Amino acid sequence: MSDTDAAAAALSKAIAALEAQRAVLGDAITDAALAPLRAQLSAQHVAAPRRRQVSVLFLDIVGSTSLSRTLDPEEIHDIMDRARTEARKIEDHVLTLGFRGKRAA
């Protein structure tokens, strides 16, 4: 259990304990005591960080800058287009393995 989950559980337990004492303490005192606890619990649920695992495929065409100085723009375009096509094949393969995600444009 994470620290956030433990804190939320403790707050929930405190709220339940106060609610159980409502008949003894009265509505005004119970409501006054519960308000900050409920606000704190609500803030924890909103602010709780959420981690996600991501995979990033980065494609670096080594020497592309120097190539662009010596080749025609059409030739550079063809090289980059082929590299993107190969990267898409890798991406397609990864997605067929069952990984879910969004494909970059």
Secondary structure, 3 states (H helix, E strand, C coil): CCHHHHHHHHHHHHHHHHHHCHHHHCHHHHHHHHHHHHHHHHHHHHHCCCCCCCCCCCCCCCCHHHHHHHCCHHHHHHHHHHHHHHHHHHHHHHHHCCCCCCCCC
